[in-house]
Amino acid sequence: MGGRVTRFEELEAWRAAREVVNRVYSICRRPPLSRDFGLCSQCQRAAVSIMTNIAEGFERVHVAEKLQFYNIARASTGEVRSLSYVVEDNYTNVADEVIQLRDGLHHLGRLITGLIRSTYQRHKS
């Protein structure tokens, strides 16, 4: 990527979050999980929260606000990971995909943590 990031779409964390959203939606389209509207809705909303909070944090001017949104995004990765166990335990036909999703969520959490640290370090003084 090199150079200064000027758009949230350039952030590796946002790109990884977009991939997580796409995976969650794909998994939730598969029956019988697709008929569990409450669980699918919660998984989808939490995944979208990751992506949108990274974007909103990036667009904020004040560092404290940036960090707040990035922290919310980080927490939402935990929410999706936790929900993934509910899916895995109750819908074994998608268990393998859910395990892969969880690996992606661990990676995404690390990326967001790096974003938080770098934002803090750049503005510390």
MOPAC internal coordinates of N, CA, C and O (Angstrom, degrees):
PM7 1SCF
backbone

  N    0.0000 0     0.00 0     0.00 0    0    0    0
  C    1.4508 1     0.00 0     0.00 0    1    0    0
  C    1.5232 1   109.55 1     0.00 0    2    1    0
  O    1.2310 1   116.78 1   138.62 1    3    2    1
  N    1.2780 1   123.72 1   -41.38 1    3    2    1
  C    1.4548 1   125.96 1   173.51 1    5    3    2
  C    1.5208 1   114.55 1    47.80 1    6    5    3
  O    1.2310 1   120.58 1   -41.45 1    7    6    5
  N    1.3008 1   116.50 1   138.55 1    7    6    5
  C    1.4479 1   120.71 1   178.61 1    9    7    6
  C    1.5153 1   112.89 1    82.89 1   10    9    7
  O    1.2310 1   122.53 1     4.79 1   11   10    9
  N    1.3128 1   112.76 1  -175.21 1   11   10    9
  C    1.4558 1   119.90 1  -176.96 1   13   11   10
  C    1.5244 1   111.50 1   -81.51 1   14   13   11
  O    1.2310 1   120.77 1   -44.06 1   15   14   13
  N    1.3023 1   116.13 1   135.94 1   15   14   13
  C    1.4665 1   122.00 1   176.63 1   17   15   14
  C    1.5197 1   107.91 1   -79.40 1   18   17   15
  O    1.2310 1   120.77 1   -53.36 1   19   18   17
  N    1.3322 1   116.13 1   126.64 1   19   18   17
  C    1.4625 1   119.95 1  -177.40 1   21   19   18
  C    1.5269 1   113.17 1  -115.07 1   22   21   19
  O    1.2310 1   120.55 1   170.47 1   23   22   21
  N    1.3456 1   116.55 1    -9.53 1   23   22   21
  C    1.4645 1   120.93 1   179.60 1   25   23   22
  C    1.5195 1   108.54 1  -137.44 1   26   25   23
  O    1.2310 1   120.52 1   -35.63 1   27   26   25
  N    1.3279 1   116.62 1   144.37 1   27   26   25
  C    1.4639 1   118.95 1  -178.82 1   29   27   26
  C    1.5240 1   111.69 1   -61.81 1   30   29   27
  O    1.2310 1   120.34 1   152.68 1   31   30   29
  N    1.3336 1   116.95 1   -27.32 1   31   30   29
  C    1.4635 1   120.39 1   179.18 1   33   31   30
  C    1.5263 1   112.50 1   -63.21 1   34   33   31
  O    1.2310 1   120.30 1   162.43 1   35   34   33
  N    1.3138 1   117.03 1   -17.57 1   35   34   33
  C    1.4677 1   121.80 1   179.11 1   37   35   34
  C    1.5286 1   112.38 1   -84.68 1   38   37   35
  O    1.2310 1   120.20 1   165.30 1   39   38   37
  N    1.3219 1   117.23 1   -14.70 1   39   38   37
  C    1.4664 1   121.07 1  -178.15 1   41   39   38
  C    1.5314 1   110.75 1   -70.67 1   42   41   39
  O    1.2310 1   120.63 1   -50.07 1   43   42   41
  N    1.3208 1   116.41 1   129.93 1   43   42   41
  C    1.4598 1   120.42 1   176.69 1   45   43   42
  C    1.5290 1   110.67 1   -59.70 1   46   45   43
  O    1.2310 1   120.29 1   142.68 1   47   46   45
  N    1.3195 1   117.05 1   -37.32 1   47   46   45
  C    1.4674 1   121.16 1   179.82 1   49   47   46
  C    1.5282 1   110.70 1   -63.76 1   50   49   47
  O    1.2310 1   119.96 1   137.93 1   51   50   49
  N    1.3202 1   117.68 1   -42.07 1   51   50   49
  C    1.4646 1   119.94 1   179.64 1   53   51   50
  C    1.5255 1   110.57 1   -66.02 1   54   53   51
  O    1.2310 1   120.70 1   139.18 1   55   54   53
  N    1.3229 1   116.27 1   -40.82 1   55   54   53
  C    1.4754 1   120.43 1   178.92 1   57   55   54
  C    1.5284 1   110.89 1   -63.30 1   58   57   55
  O    1.2310 1   120.68 1   138.02 1   59   58   57
  N    1.3237 1   116.30 1   -41.98 1   59   58   57
  C    1.4652 1   120.22 1   177.93 1   61   59   58
  C    1.5295 1   110.45 1   -66.08 1   62   61   59
  O    1.2310 1   120.29 1   142.73 1   63   62   61
  N    1.3230 1   117.05 1   -37.27 1   63   62   61
  C    1.4699 1   120.95 1   177.76 1   65   63   62
  C    1.5257 1   110.24 1   -65.19 1   66   65   63
  O    1.2310 1   120.19 1   141.31 1   67   66   65
  N    1.3001 1   117.24 1   -38.69 1   67   66   65
  C    1.4687 1   120.82 1   177.17 1   69   67   66
  C    1.5249 1   110.31 1   -61.74 1   70   69   67
  O    1.2310 1   120.46 1   138.92 1   71   70   69
  N    1.3191 1   116.72 1   -41.08 1   71   70   69
  C    1.4646 1   120.86 1   177.31 1   73   71   70
  C    1.5268 1   110.91 1   -63.52 1   74   73   71
  O    1.2310 1   120.13 1   139.07 1   75   74   73
  N    1.3240 1   117.36 1   -40.93 1   75   74   73
  C    1.4637 1   121.07 1   177.09 1   77   75   74
  C    1.5248 1   110.15 1   -60.80 1   78   77   75
  O    1.2310 1   120.12 1   134.89 1   79   78   77
  N    1.3120 1   117.37 1   -45.11 1   79   78   77
  C    1.4670 1   120.75 1   178.43 1   81   79   78
  C    1.5245 1   110.12 1   -57.75 1   82   81   79
  O    1.2310 1   120.34 1   133.49 1   83   82   81
  N    1.3093 1   116.96 1   -46.51 1   83   82   81
  C    1.4639 1   120.35 1  -179.56 1   85   83   82
  C    1.5252 1   111.66 1   -62.55 1   86   85   83
  O    1.2310 1   120.20 1   140.64 1   87   86   85
  N    1.3328 1   117.22 1   -39.36 1   87   86   85
  C    1.4681 1   120.30 1   177.81 1   89   87   86
  C    1.5262 1   111.35 1   -65.86 1   90   89   87
  O    1.2310 1   120.48 1   136.11 1   91   90   89
  N    1.3207 1   116.68 1   -43.89 1   91   90   89
  C    1.4726 1   120.57 1   179.57 1   93   91   90
  C    1.5192 1   109.87 1   -60.48 1   94   93   91
  O    1.2310 1   120.15 1   132.84 1   95   94   93
  N    1.3200 1   117.32 1   -47.16 1   95   94   93
  C    1.4604 1   120.14 1   179.44 1   97   95   94
  C    1.5254 1   111.35 1   -61.75 1   98   97   95
  O    1.2310 1   120.42 1   139.31 1   99   98   97
  N    1.3192 1   116.81 1   -40.69 1   99   98   97
  C    1.4609 1   120.83 1   178.64 1  101   99   98
  C    1.5279 1   112.03 1   -62.36 1  102  101   99
  O    1.2310 1   120.87 1   134.70 1  103  102  101
  N    1.3171 1   115.95 1   -45.30 1  103  102  101
  C    1.4693 1   120.70 1   178.96 1  105  103  102
  C    1.5278 1   110.39 1   -63.28 1  106  105  103
  O    1.2310 1   120.60 1   138.36 1  107  106  105
  N    1.3182 1   116.46 1   -41.64 1  107  106  105
  C    1.4692 1   120.57 1  -177.36 1  109  107  106
  C    1.5277 1   113.56 1   -71.27 1  110  109  107
  O    1.2310 1   120.02 1   167.85 1  111  110  109
  N    1.3182 1   117.58 1   -12.15 1  111  110  109
  C    1.4723 1   120.24 1   176.60 1  113  111  110
  C    1.5284 1   112.59 1   -80.25 1  114  113  111
  O    1.2310 1   120.34 1   165.94 1  115  114  113
  N    1.3290 1   116.96 1   -14.06 1  115  114  113
  C    1.4670 1   120.60 1  -174.55 1  117  115  114
  C    1.5297 1   111.69 1   -85.61 1  118  117  115
  O    1.2310 1   121.11 1   -51.37 1  119  118  117
  N    1.3371 1   115.48 1   128.63 1  119  118  117
  C    1.4677 1   118.49 1   174.36 1  121  119  118
  C    1.5272 1   109.72 1   -70.23 1  122  121  119
  O    1.2310 1   118.72 1   -28.85 1  123  122  121
  N    1.2733 1   120.04 1   151.15 1  123  122  121
  C    1.4649 1   128.18 1     0.21 1  125  123  122
  C    1.5294 1   113.31 1   -84.22 1  126  125  123
  O    1.2310 1   119.84 1   172.87 1  127  126  125
  N    1.3367 1   117.92 1    -7.13 1  127  126  125
  C    1.4658 1   119.84 1   179.98 1  129  127  126
  C    1.5261 1   111.15 1   -56.11 1  130  129  127
  O    1.2310 1   120.15 1   143.79 1  131  130  129
  N    1.3083 1   117.32 1   -36.21 1  131  130  129
  C    1.4689 1   120.54 1  -177.52 1  133  131  130
  C    1.5244 1   112.47 1   -58.33 1  134  133  131
  O    1.2310 1   120.30 1   159.07 1  135  134  133
  N    1.3303 1   117.03 1   -20.93 1  135  134  133
  C    1.4675 1   120.05 1   179.23 1  137  135  134
  C    1.5394 1   112.58 1   -89.55 1  138  137  135
  O    1.2310 1   120.52 1   173.35 1  139  138  137
  N    1.3338 1   116.61 1    -6.65 1  139  138  137
  C    1.4671 1   120.95 1   176.73 1  141  139  138
  C    1.5283 1   107.64 1   -90.64 1  142  141  139
  O    1.2310 1   121.80 1  -101.64 1  143  142  141
  N    1.3288 1   114.17 1    78.36 1  143  142  141
  C    1.4623 1   120.58 1  -171.12 1  145  143  142
  C    1.5250 1   113.02 1   -60.24 1  146  145  143
  O    1.2310 1   120.19 1   139.94 1  147  146  145
  N    1.3193 1   117.24 1   -40.06 1  147  146  145
  C    1.4632 1   120.45 1  -178.78 1  149  147  146
  C    1.5192 1   112.10 1   -63.59 1  150  149  147
  O    1.2310 1   120.47 1   131.71 1  151  150  149
  N    1.3231 1   116.71 1   -48.29 1  151  150  149
  C    1.4632 1   120.87 1  -179.11 1  153  151  150
  C    1.5231 1   110.88 1   -66.76 1  154  153  151
  O    1.2310 1   120.49 1   136.01 1  155  154  153
  N    1.3155 1   116.67 1   -43.99 1  155  154  153
  C    1.4713 1   119.27 1   179.17 1  157  155  154
  C    1.5282 1   111.04 1   -62.05 1  158  157  155
  O    1.2310 1   121.00 1   135.67 1  159  158  157
  N    1.3114 1   115.69 1   -44.33 1  159  158  157
  C    1.4591 1   119.96 1  -179.67 1  161  159  158
  C    1.5271 1   111.20 1   -60.72 1  162  161  159
  O    1.2310 1   120.40 1   135.31 1  163  162  161
  N    1.3180 1   116.84 1   -44.69 1  163  162  161
  C    1.4666 1   120.52 1  -179.79 1  165  163  162
  C    1.5242 1   111.14 1   -64.36 1  166  165  163
  O    1.2310 1   120.20 1   136.76 1  167  166  165
  N    1.3254 1   117.22 1   -43.24 1  167  166  165
  C    1.4704 1   121.22 1   178.37 1  169  167  166
  C    1.5265 1   110.62 1   -61.95 1  170  169  167
  O    1.2310 1   121.00 1   134.47 1  171  170  169
  N    1.3147 1   115.68 1   -45.53 1  171  170  169
  C    1.4659 1   120.17 1  -178.44 1  173  171  170
  C    1.5239 1   111.73 1   -65.90 1  174  173  171
  O    1.2310 1   120.55 1   135.71 1  175  174  173
  N    1.3181 1   116.55 1   -44.29 1  175  174  173
  C    1.4702 1   119.19 1  -179.77 1  177  175  174
  C    1.5244 1   111.56 1   -64.13 1  178  177  175
  O    1.2310 1   120.39 1   139.43 1  179  178  177
  N    1.3312 1   116.86 1   -40.57 1  179  178  177
  C    1.4684 1   120.24 1   179.54 1  181  179  178
  C    1.5252 1   110.74 1   -66.40 1  182  181  179
  O    1.2310 1   120.23 1   140.11 1  183  182  181
  N    1.3280 1   117.16 1   -39.89 1  183  182  181
  C    1.4657 1   120.13 1   178.60 1  185  183  182
  C    1.5260 1   111.15 1   -65.92 1  186  185  183
  O    1.2310 1   120.52 1   135.81 1  187  186  185
  N    1.3209 1   116.61 1   -44.19 1  187  186  185
  C    1.4593 1   120.49 1   178.18 1  189  187  186
  C    1.5314 1   110.15 1   -62.46 1  190  189  187
  O    1.2310 1   120.31 1   144.99 1  191  190  189
  N    1.3168 1   117.01 1   -35.01 1  191  190  189
  C    1.4590 1   121.68 1   178.18 1  193  191  190
  C    1.5308 1   111.38 1   -58.94 1  194  193  191
  O    1.2310 1   120.46 1   141.62 1  195  194  193
  N    1.3097 1   116.72 1   -38.38 1  195  194  193
  C    1.4669 1   119.71 1   178.76 1  197  195  194
  C    1.5215 1   109.38 1   -59.28 1  198  197  195
  O    1.2310 1   121.11 1   125.80 1  199  198  197
  N    1.3050 1   115.48 1   -54.20 1  199  198  197
  C    1.4637 1   122.00 1  -175.79 1  201  199  198
  C    1.5277 1   111.98 1   -62.08 1  202  201  199
  O    1.2310 1   120.75 1   134.00 1  203  202  201
  N    1.3237 1   116.17 1   -46.00 1  203  202  201
  C    1.4653 1   119.45 1  -175.46 1  205  203  202
  C    1.5292 1   112.29 1   -72.67 1  206  205  203
  O    1.2310 1   120.10 1   146.72 1  207  206  205
  N    1.3199 1   117.41 1   -33.28 1  207  206  205
  C    1.4643 1   118.77 1   178.35 1  209  207  206
  C    1.5251 1   111.92 1   -71.38 1  210  209  207
  O    1.2310 1   120.03 1   147.94 1  211  210  209
  N    1.3225 1   117.54 1   -32.06 1  211  210  209
  C    1.4683 1   119.56 1   173.52 1  213  211  210
  C    1.5235 1   108.72 1   -63.45 1  214  213  211
  O    1.2310 1   120.36 1   133.38 1  215  214  213
  N    1.3300 1   116.92 1   -46.62 1  215  214  213
  C    1.4601 1   120.87 1   179.81 1  217  215  214
  C    1.5301 1   111.43 1   -62.22 1  218  217  215
  O    1.2310 1   120.77 1   134.00 1  219  218  217
  N    1.3228 1   116.14 1   -46.00 1  219  218  217
  C    1.4560 1   119.16 1  -178.25 1  221  219  218
  C    1.5277 1   111.31 1   -66.29 1  222  221  219
  O    1.2310 1   120.64 1   140.63 1  223  222  221
  N    1.3256 1   116.38 1   -39.37 1  223  222  221
  C    1.4622 1   119.05 1   176.62 1  225  223  222
  C    1.5151 1   112.06 1   -61.76 1  226  225  223
  O    1.2310 1   120.83 1   137.39 1  227  226  225
  N    1.3121 1   116.02 1   -42.61 1  227  226  225
  C    1.4622 1   120.02 1   179.44 1  229  227  226
  C    1.5212 1   111.49 1   -59.89 1  230  229  227
  O    1.2310 1   120.60 1   141.75 1  231  230  229
  N    1.3196 1   116.47 1   -38.25 1  231  230  229
  C    1.4659 1   121.40 1  -176.83 1  233  231  230
  C    1.5252 1   113.45 1   -77.65 1  234  233  231
  O    1.2310 1   119.82 1   166.76 1  235  234  233
  N    1.3170 1   117.94 1   -13.24 1  235  234  233
  C    1.4676 1   120.73 1   179.34 1  237  235  234
  C    1.5275 1   110.45 1   -72.81 1  238  237  235
  O    1.2310 1   121.20 1   -32.61 1  239  238  237
  N    1.3176 1   115.32 1   147.39 1  239  238  237
  C    1.4604 1   121.30 1  -179.65 1  241  239  238
  C    1.5233 1   110.67 1   -88.88 1  242  241  239
  O    1.2310 1   119.95 1   137.28 1  243  242  241
  N    1.3066 1   117.71 1   -42.72 1  243  242  241
  C    1.4559 1   122.10 1  -175.56 1  245  243  242
  C    1.5289 1   110.31 1   -81.19 1  246  245  243
  O    1.2310 1   121.16 1   -46.59 1  247  246  245
  N    1.3123 1   115.39 1   133.41 1  247  246  245
  C    1.4621 1   122.18 1  -175.13 1  249  247  246
  C    1.5250 1   111.56 1   -59.82 1  250  249  247
  O    1.2310 1   120.17 1   137.45 1  251  250  249
  N    1.3154 1   117.28 1   -42.55 1  251  250  249
  C    1.4682 1   119.63 1  -179.05 1  253  251  250
  C    1.5301 1   110.70 1   -60.37 1  254  253  251
  O    1.2310 1   120.38 1   141.11 1  255  254  253
  N    1.3215 1   116.89 1   -38.89 1  255  254  253
  C    1.4641 1   120.14 1   177.89 1  257  255  254
  C    1.5166 1   111.13 1   -68.60 1  258  257  255
  O    1.2310 1   120.23 1   137.49 1  259  258  257
  N    1.3340 1   117.17 1   -42.51 1  259  258  257
  C    1.4629 1   120.62 1   176.60 1  261  259  258
  C    1.5229 1   110.19 1   -54.35 1  262  261  259
  O    1.2310 1   121.41 1   129.29 1  263  262  261
  N    1.3271 1   114.90 1   -50.71 1  263  262  261
  C    1.4573 1   120.16 1  -177.31 1  265  263  262
  C    1.5279 1   111.55 1   -63.43 1  266  265  263
  O    1.2310 1   120.28 1   142.96 1  267  266  265
  N    1.3143 1   117.07 1   -37.04 1  267  266  265
  C    1.4620 1   120.23 1   178.56 1  269  267  266
  C    1.5319 1   110.73 1   -61.33 1  270  269  267
  O    1.2310 1   120.31 1   133.41 1  271  270  269
  N    1.3183 1   117.00 1   -46.59 1  271  270  269
  C    1.4647 1   119.99 1  -179.67 1  273  271  270
  C    1.5288 1   111.60 1   -67.66 1  274  273  271
  O    1.2310 1   120.22 1   140.20 1  275  274  273
  N    1.3251 1   117.18 1   -39.80 1  275  274  273
  C    1.4627 1   119.61 1   177.36 1  277  275  274
  C    1.5305 1   110.73 1   -63.59 1  278  277  275
  O    1.2310 1   120.45 1   142.07 1  279  278  277
  N    1.3264 1   116.74 1   -37.93 1  279  278  277
  C    1.4674 1   119.82 1   177.56 1  281  279  278
  C    1.5350 1   111.72 1   -67.03 1  282  281  279
  O    1.2310 1   120.14 1   142.73 1  283  282  281
  N    1.3101 1   117.34 1   -37.27 1  283  282  281
  C    1.4642 1   120.14 1   175.76 1  285  283  282
  C    1.5276 1   109.53 1   -63.68 1  286  285  283
  O    1.2310 1   120.45 1   137.63 1  287  286  285
  N    1.3220 1   116.74 1   -42.37 1  287  286  285
  C    1.4704 1   120.64 1   177.50 1  289  287  286
  C    1.5232 1   110.17 1   -59.68 1  290  289  287
  O    1.2310 1   120.85 1   136.90 1  291  290  289
  N    1.3197 1   115.97 1   -43.10 1  291  290  289
  C    1.4742 1   120.58 1  -179.86 1  293  291  290
  C    1.5293 1   110.24 1   -62.73 1  294  293  291
  O    1.2310 1   120.64 1   136.55 1  295  294  293
  N    1.3194 1   116.38 1   -43.45 1  295  294  293
  C    1.4697 1   120.47 1   178.98 1  297  295  294
  C    1.5259 1   111.08 1   -63.85 1  298  297  295
  O    1.2310 1   120.13 1   143.88 1  299  298  297
  N    1.3070 1   117.37 1   -36.12 1  299  298  297
  C    1.4619 1   120.30 1   179.14 1  301  299  298
  C    1.5197 1   111.82 1   -66.34 1  302  301  299
  O    1.2310 1   119.87 1   152.30 1  303  302  301
  N    1.3330 1   117.85 1   -27.70 1  303  302  301
  C    1.4733 1   118.50 1   174.92 1  305  303  302
  C    1.5253 1   109.38 1   -63.86 1  306  305  303
  O    1.2310 1   120.41 1   142.23 1  307  306  305
  N    1.3279 1   116.83 1   -37.77 1  307  306  305
  C    1.4631 1   120.69 1   176.42 1  309  307  306
  C    1.5109 1   111.78 1   -65.35 1  310  309  307
  O    1.2310 1   120.61 1   141.68 1  311  310  309
  N    1.3212 1   116.45 1   -38.32 1  311  310  309
  C    1.4653 1   119.90 1   178.55 1  313  311  310
  C    1.5279 1   110.66 1   -63.08 1  314  313  311
  O    1.2310 1   120.45 1   133.91 1  315  314  313
  N    1.3256 1   116.75 1   -46.09 1  315  314  313
  C    1.4669 1   119.52 1  -179.75 1  317  315  314
  C    1.5272 1   110.38 1   -65.85 1  318  317  315
  O    1.2310 1   120.32 1   140.38 1  319  318  317
  N    1.3270 1   117.00 1   -39.62 1  319  318  317
  C    1.4752 1   119.47 1   177.16 1  321  319  318
  C    1.5194 1   110.52 1   -60.40 1  322  321  319
  O    1.2310 1   120.14 1   135.51 1  323  322  321
  N    1.3238 1   117.34 1   -44.49 1  323  322  321
  C    1.4570 1   120.94 1   179.86 1  325  323  322
  C    1.5271 1   110.89 1   -62.98 1  326  325  323
  O    1.2310 1   120.43 1   134.90 1  327  326  325
  N    1.3154 1   116.79 1   -45.10 1  327  326  325
  C    1.4646 1   120.67 1   178.07 1  329  327  326
  C    1.5255 1   111.58 1   -63.38 1  330  329  327
  O    1.2310 1   120.63 1   150.29 1  331  330  329
  N    1.3237 1   116.41 1   -29.71 1  331  330  329
  C    1.4642 1   119.21 1  -179.31 1  333  331  330
  C    1.5263 1   111.57 1   -63.81 1  334  333  331
  O    1.2310 1   120.28 1   151.16 1  335  334  333
  N    1.3162 1   117.07 1   -28.84 1  335  334  333
  C    1.4711 1   119.88 1   176.64 1  337  335  334
  C    1.5335 1   110.77 1   -69.96 1  338  337  335
  O    1.2310 1   120.38 1   143.98 1  339  338  337
  N    1.3146 1   116.89 1   -36.02 1  339  338  337
  C    1.4628 1   120.44 1   176.40 1  341  339  338
  C    1.5262 1   108.89 1   -62.50 1  342  341  339
  O    1.2310 1   121.06 1   135.48 1  343  342  341
  N    1.3343 1   115.57 1   -44.52 1  343  342  341
  C    1.4582 1   119.97 1   179.19 1  345  343  342
  C    1.5265 1   110.29 1   -63.82 1  346  345  343
  O    1.2310 1   120.47 1   131.34 1  347  346  345
  N    1.3133 1   116.71 1   -48.66 1  347  346  345
  C    1.4670 1   120.70 1  -178.61 1  349  347  346
  C    1.5285 1   111.78 1   -59.19 1  350  349  347
  O    1.2310 1   120.61 1   137.24 1  351  350  349
  N    1.3134 1   116.44 1   -42.76 1  351  350  349
  C    1.4698 1   120.57 1  -177.22 1  353  351  350
  C    1.5257 1   113.53 1   -71.20 1  354  353  351
  O    1.2310 1   120.21 1   153.65 1  355  354  353
  N    1.3106 1   117.20 1   -26.35 1  355  354  353
  C    1.4599 1   120.69 1  -173.81 1  357  355  354
  C    1.5242 1   115.19 1  -110.32 1  358  357  355
  O    1.2310 1   120.38 1   165.08 1  359  358  357
  N    1.3093 1   116.89 1   -14.92 1  359  358  357
  C    1.4660 1   120.70 1  -178.57 1  361  359  358
  C    1.5361 1   108.40 1  -134.17 1  362  361  359
  O    1.2310 1   121.37 1  -101.98 1  363  362  361
  N    1.3147 1   114.98 1    78.02 1  363  362  361
  C    1.4676 1   120.83 1  -172.89 1  365  363  362
  C    1.5273 1   113.13 1   -64.18 1  366  365  363
  O    1.2310 1   119.76 1   159.83 1  367  366  365
  N    1.3305 1   118.06 1   -20.17 1  367  366  365
  C    1.4641 1   119.93 1   179.34 1  369  367  366
  C    1.5384 1   112.75 1   -66.15 1  370  369  367
  O    1.2310 1   119.84 1   161.48 1  371  370  369
  N    1.3314 1   117.91 1   -18.52 1  371  370  369
  C    1.4685 1   120.74 1   178.50 1  373  371  370
  C    1.5278 1   111.83 1  -114.54 1  374  373  371
  O    1.2310 1   120.10 1  -168.69 1  375  374  373
  N    1.3250 1   117.42 1    11.31 1  375  374  373
  C    1.4683 1   121.46 1  -174.49 1  377  375  374
  C    1.5227 1   112.59 1   -57.34 1  378  377  375
  O    1.2310 1   119.98 1   136.01 1  379  378  377
  N    1.3313 1   117.65 1   -43.99 1  379  378  377
  C    1.4691 1   119.77 1  -178.84 1  381  379  378
  C    1.5287 1   111.73 1   -62.23 1  382  381  379
  O    1.2310 1   120.77 1   138.06 1  383  382  381
  N    1.3215 1   116.12 1   -41.94 1  383  382  381
  C    1.4679 1   120.14 1   178.26 1  385  383  382
  C    1.5239 1   111.47 1   -65.83 1  386  385  383
  O    1.2310 1   120.86 1   143.36 1  387  386  385
  N    1.3161 1   115.96 1   -36.64 1  387  386  385
  C    1.4616 1   120.77 1  -179.59 1  389  387  386
  C    1.5259 1   110.20 1   -67.24 1  390  389  387
  O    1.2310 1   120.26 1   141.55 1  391  390  389
  N    1.3083 1   117.11 1   -38.45 1  391  390  389
  C    1.4700 1   120.55 1   177.13 1  393  391  390
  C    1.5342 1   109.89 1   -63.46 1  394  393  391
  O    1.2310 1   120.19 1   138.46 1  395  394  393
  N    1.3265 1   117.25 1   -41.54 1  395  394  393
  C    1.4720 1   120.77 1   176.01 1  397  395  394
  C    1.5266 1   110.86 1   -64.30 1  398  397  395
  O    1.2310 1   120.84 1   139.51 1  399  398  397
  N    1.3164 1   116.00 1   -40.49 1  399  398  397
  C    1.4608 1   120.60 1   176.87 1  401  399  398
  C    1.5248 1   110.28 1   -58.73 1  402  401  399
  O    1.2310 1   120.76 1   134.96 1  403  402  401
  N    1.3246 1   116.16 1   -45.04 1  403  402  401
  C    1.4660 1   120.56 1  -179.32 1  405  403  402
  C    1.5243 1   111.13 1   -61.44 1  406  405  403
  O    1.2310 1   120.12 1   140.57 1  407  406  405
  N    1.3347 1   117.37 1   -39.43 1  407  406  405
  C    1.4683 1   120.12 1   175.44 1  409  407  406
  C    1.5274 1   110.42 1   -59.75 1  410  409  407
  O    1.2310 1   120.81 1   136.89 1  411  410  409
  N    1.3284 1   116.06 1   -43.11 1  411  410  409
  C    1.4595 1   120.40 1   177.04 1  413  411  410
  C    1.5179 1   112.43 1   -63.06 1  414  413  411
  O    1.2310 1   120.68 1   144.35 1  415  414  413
  N    1.3198 1   116.31 1   -35.65 1  415  414  413
  C    1.4684 1   120.38 1   178.10 1  417  415  414
  C    1.5196 1   111.82 1   -68.66 1  418  417  415
  O    1.2310 1   120.16 1   142.79 1  419  418  417
  N    1.3338 1   117.29 1   -37.21 1  419  418  417
  C    1.4726 1   119.98 1   175.61 1  421  419  418
  C    1.5238 1   109.92 1   -61.63 1  422  421  419
  O    1.2310 1   120.85 1   134.35 1  423  422  421
  N    1.3270 1   115.99 1   -45.65 1  423  422  421
  C    1.4654 1   120.80 1   178.52 1  425  423  422
  C    1.5294 1   110.51 1   -61.48 1  426  425  423
  O    1.2310 1   120.77 1   134.63 1  427  426  425
  N    1.3300 1   116.13 1   -45.37 1  427  426  425
  C    1.4626 1   120.73 1   179.76 1  429  427  426
  C    1.5240 1   110.97 1   -61.53 1  430  429  427
  O    1.2310 1   120.05 1   138.57 1  431  430  429
  N    1.3151 1   117.52 1   -41.43 1  431  430  429
  C    1.4656 1   120.29 1   177.62 1  433  431  430
  C    1.5200 1   111.70 1   -58.85 1  434  433  431
  O    1.2310 1   120.77 1   139.44 1  435  434  433
  N    1.3273 1   116.12 1   -40.56 1  435  434  433
  C    1.4707 1   119.84 1   177.64 1  437  435  434
  C    1.5288 1   111.26 1   -65.61 1  438  437  435
  O    1.2310 1   120.47 1   140.25 1  439  438  437
  N    1.3315 1   116.70 1   -39.75 1  439  438  437
  C    1.4628 1   119.90 1   177.95 1  441  439  438
  C    1.5315 1   111.02 1   -62.79 1  442  441  439
  O    1.2310 1   120.63 1   136.94 1  443  442  441
  N    1.3192 1   116.39 1   -43.06 1  443  442  441
  C    1.4716 1   119.56 1   179.84 1  445  443  442
  C    1.5229 1   110.47 1   -66.76 1  446  445  443
  O    1.2310 1   120.20 1   140.51 1  447  446  445
  N    1.3197 1   117.22 1   -39.49 1  447  446  445
  C    1.4630 1   120.42 1   176.10 1  449  447  446
  C    1.5261 1   110.09 1   -59.32 1  450  449  447
  O    1.2310 1   120.48 1   138.05 1  451  450  449
  N    1.3261 1   116.68 1   -41.95 1  451  450  449
  C    1.4701 1   120.83 1   176.49 1  453  451  450
  C    1.5140 1   111.76 1   -62.85 1  454  453  451
  O    1.2310 1   120.49 1   140.80 1  455  454  453
  N    1.3247 1   116.66 1   -39.20 1  455  454  453
  C    1.4610 1   121.19 1   177.81 1  457  455  454
  C    1.5299 1   110.58 1   -64.19 1  458  457  455
  O    1.2310 1   120.74 1   138.44 1  459  458  457
  N    1.3169 1   116.19 1   -41.56 1  459  458  457
  C    1.4659 1   121.08 1   177.92 1  461  459  458
  C    1.5263 1   109.90 1   -62.62 1  462  461  459
  O    1.2310 1   120.74 1   131.44 1  463  462  461
  N    1.3199 1   116.19 1   -48.56 1  463  462  461
  C    1.4764 1   120.38 1  -179.10 1  465  463  462
  C    1.5253 1   111.88 1   -61.84 1  466  465  463
  O    1.2310 1   120.77 1   134.72 1  467  466  465
  N    1.3270 1   116.13 1   -45.28 1  467  466  465
  C    1.4712 1   118.13 1  -178.09 1  469  467  466
  C    1.5237 1   111.23 1   -67.82 1  470  469  467
  O    1.2310 1   119.87 1   143.34 1  471  470  469
  N    1.3173 1   117.85 1   -36.66 1  471  470  469
  C    1.4682 1   120.52 1   177.29 1  473  471  470
  C    1.5206 1   109.86 1   -63.98 1  474  473  471
  O    1.2310 1   120.96 1   135.07 1  475  474  473
  N    1.3074 1   115.78 1   -44.93 1  475  474  473
  C    1.4597 1   120.53 1   179.81 1  477  475  474
  C    1.5385 1   110.22 1   -62.31 1  478  477  475
  O    1.2310 1   120.55 1   132.88 1  479  478  477
  N    1.3164 1   116.55 1   -47.12 1  479  478  477
  C    1.4753 1   121.04 1  -177.32 1  481  479  478
  C    1.5275 1   111.52 1   -63.61 1  482  481  479
  O    1.2310 1   120.34 1   138.90 1  483  482  481
  N    1.3236 1   116.96 1   -41.10 1  483  482  481
  C    1.4707 1   120.68 1  -178.74 1  485  483  482
  C    1.5237 1   112.00 1   -64.71 1  486  485  483
  O    1.2310 1   120.33 1   150.44 1  487  486  485
  N    1.3102 1   116.97 1   -29.56 1  487  486  485
  C    1.4665 1   120.17 1  -173.32 1  489  487  486
  C    1.5347 1   112.84 1  -110.20 1  490  489  487
  O    1.2310 1   120.67 1  -174.53 1  491  490  489
  N    1.2976 1   116.32 1     5.47 1  491  490  489
  C    1.4691 1   120.58 1  -178.95 1  493  491  490
  C    1.5266 1   108.76 1   -73.47 1  494  493  491
  O    1.2310 1   120.47 1   -48.24 1  495  494  493
  N    1.2893 1   116.71 1   131.76 1  495  494  493
  C    1.4638 1   122.94 1   172.31 1  497  495  494
  C    1.4968 1   112.04 1   173.25 1  498  497  495
  O    1.2310 1   120.10 1   180.00 1  499  498  497

